[in-house]
Amino acid sequence: MEELNAKKTHKIQIINRQTTNLSGVSDVISFDEKEVVLETERGMLTIRGDGLHVSRLTLEKGEVDVEGRVDAFQYSDSIAGRGKESSLISRMFR
């Protein structure tokens, strides 16, 4: 339980399904117009939609803004909590 309290708060705010503000983000794994994959304090988060782009990225504060039409959010527990030392290639093959 102490581990959960030590993590930053993860929060998502969606405005008119066009602007998404996120906090508690530790890394941006990949992004394109159809999908944004983020490592958050609570697990991997995949955002799917159309015309997506990362409009603001402040990893020091753990904040990311994504613009574009959002169709779905999907969480997975993989990778969360791992250090920055693992590369994208090593993450893909775990």
Summary of the structure (lengths in Angstrom):
residues: 94
radius of gyration: 13.0
end to end distance: 26.0
largest distance: 39.0
contacts: 253
relative contact order: 0.21
helix: 11%
strand: 56%
